[in-house]
Amino acid sequence: MGKWDVVVIGAGIVGLATVYQLLERRPSLNVVVLEKEDQPGAHQTGHNSGVIHSGIYYRPGSLKASLCVAGAKSLVDFCRDQSIPFEICGKIVAATNAVEVERLQELQRRGTVNGVPDIAVLSPAEARNIEPHVHCVQALWVPTTGIVDFRQVAQKLAQIVESRGGRLLFSQPVMAMRRERGATVAITPHGEFSARVVINCAGLHADRIARLAGFTPPCRIVPFRGEYYSLREARRHLVRSLIYPVPDPRFPFLGVHFTRRIDGCIEAGPNAILAWAREGYTPTTVRLRDTLEALTYPGFIRLARKYWKTGLEEMVRSHSKKLFAKALQRLVPEVTAQDLAPGSAGVRAQALSPEGRLLDDFVVMAEAGQVHVLNAPSPAATSSLAIGEVVAAKGLSFLR
């Protein structure tokens, strides 16, 4: 409560990285973070696959391209400095047909333009030297891809922020906002927080917070649940590190893949299906407001009309371990449905335009003492320290 220089809404990894960068640049700032949950990194940060992405997927010149490459380097340096376990294990992107070979060439071009080092095109035999059980007609080796537990990164950022005088207040959902004498006031059930600058890093609820602040976002968050299986321990030898398919360029999702986590488990997935709640980590989690907002949004209606068949296939696969295994067999033919145990799930806060376009780049907008991070899905965790620099600079520009 009281008056602050900066109020940050959301203690996910992007919000925490933003406060970290604010205090790096202006140690005397009076900063508070308002988080509706009782801990940092409770949603997207704590429910992702733990991959440190390299930057090969993203359109050259986009924020994702530049911030992923810079952010991955900053993240690795941060983990090394703070003794957070991580591993640069590399990744195989496997093309299984001629169409995917053409797309693979585009990934190589993008990665090279984006400054990703040491990318190599591999023959099937060369790919199997790295991943003995992979199936492909050609592959891309991306040696700078890594793995880490992003929840640990968020917890360390929270500790550093507090040690530098930043305040983290949990169980403080922002219910309303108003403008008052050149400041923005964020109202929670426990009080009012007036700030010269408000920074919205609310992730799954970023568009709602923007509207509460009087800002009109150019998109709406539509939640997509990604469901994972885990390889049973006796079958973990089938995957040494990370095996990915060549993604469909129509969608910002990467397709089902294999990921070794920092604890040694092998995750298989995810699919991508509409969630019935913005925090809908299970198929039975339903919030009527969230469901109606998504289904009645003109952008979603247009998207569904265009890609209904793809969406239906994802939904069917969500209810069939056999079909899920079949998708995985394109990459590792030896995997069977019996090898898969129920795993975790995450929800992606995907921004969707009114025209039905899935926004494929980060969206950060600033206006009148407010900064809104409106689209920060993967690779936001990898890019978090670099995103934090951008957002912090926009926030500080209002404090001159």
C-alpha positions, 0 to 999 in steps of 0.5 A, a space after each residue: 500500500 502507499 506510493 511507489 515509483 513502480 508497481 509491477 503486476 505479476 511475479 512470473 519470470 518476466 515480471 521478476 526479470 523486469 524488476 531485476 533489470 529496473 534495480 540494476 539500472 536504478 537501485 534507489 527505485 521504490 518498487 513493489 510486485 503484486 502477485 495474485 498467487 502465494 508464490 513466484 512463477 506459479 503459472 507459465 514459469 512453473 509449467 514449461 518444459 525447461 528448455 533454453 531455446 537457441 533462437 532458430 525458429 523466429 523471424 529475423 528482425 523480430 523481438 523474439 529473434 533478438 531477445 531469445 539469442 541475447 536472453 539465452 546468453 544472459 540466462 546462462 551467465 545468470 545461472 552460472 553466477 548463481 549456481 543454478 543447475 543447467 546444461 547445454 545439451 544440444 537439440 536435434 530437429 528431425 525432418 521426416 519427409 521432403 516438405 520438412 527438409 525444405 522447412 529445415 533449410 529455412 530454420 537453418 537460414 533463420 538461425 544463421 541470420 539470428 546469430 545462432 552459432 554452430 548449426 549443422 545439417 546432418 544426414 540420418 547416420 550423423 543424426 543417429 550418432 547423436 540420438 541413436 533412436 531418432 528417425 529422419 531423412 535429414 536433421 538440424 543439430 543445434 548445439 546451443 540449446 539447453 535445459 534448466 528449471 525455470 522455477 529455480 531461476 524465478 525463485 533466485 530472481 525473487 531473492 535478489 529483488 528482495 535483497 536489493 530492496 524490492 517488495 514482493 507481495 503475494 496473494 494480491 490480485 489486482 481487481 481494479 485500477 484508476 488514474 489519479 493526478 498523474 499516477 496509476 492506482 492498482 487496487 487489491 483486496 488488501 489496499 491501494 498501490 499508487 505508482 508513477 509507473 505501472 508495468 503489466 506482466 500478468 501473463 495469462 491475464 495481461 489483456 484483462 489487466 490492460 483493460 482495467 488500466 484503461 488501455 485498449 489491447 490489440 489482442 486477446 489472450 486465448 489459453 491453449 493447454 499443452 499436455 505431456 507424457 513422461 517416458 517410463 524410466 526403463 525407456 529413457 535411453 531412447 532419448 539422450 537430450 532433445 528431439 524436435 520435429 520441424 514445426 508447421 509455419 502456420 502455427 507458433 507451436 513447435 509440435 510434440 517432441 522429446 525433452 530431457 529435463 534437468 532432473 533426468 526425466 524425459 517429457 514427451 509432448 505437448 499437444 496444443 488444445 483450447 483450455 476451458 480456463 486461463 489456468 486450465 491445467 486439466 481437461 475438467 478445469 472450466 471457468 465459464 467467463 474464460 470459456 465464453 470470452 474465448 469462444 465468442 471472440 471474433 478472432 477465435 471464431 475466425 481461427 476455428 473456421 480456418 483450422 477446425 480440422 487441426 484443432 479437432 485432431 489435437 483434441 482427439 489425440 488429447 484423449 488417446 495415448 495410442 494416437 499421441 504415441 503415433 505422433 511421437 513415433 515419427 521421431 522415435 519409432 521404438 516408442 509405444 503407448 506402453 512407454 508413456 506415463 501421465 505427465 504434467 501440463 501447461 497453459 500457454 497465454 497465446 495472444 490472438 488478433 481480432 482477425 484470427 491471427 496467432 501473434 508470433 512475436 512478443 508484444 510490449 506496448 507503453 503509454 502514459 506511465 504504463 507498460 503492458 507485456 501483452 504477448 510473451 509465450 515461449 521463448 519468454 522464459 529463455 528471453 526473460 532477462 532480455 525482455 526485462 531490459 526492454 520493459 525496464 527501459 520503457 518504464 524508466 522512460 516515464 520517470 525522467 
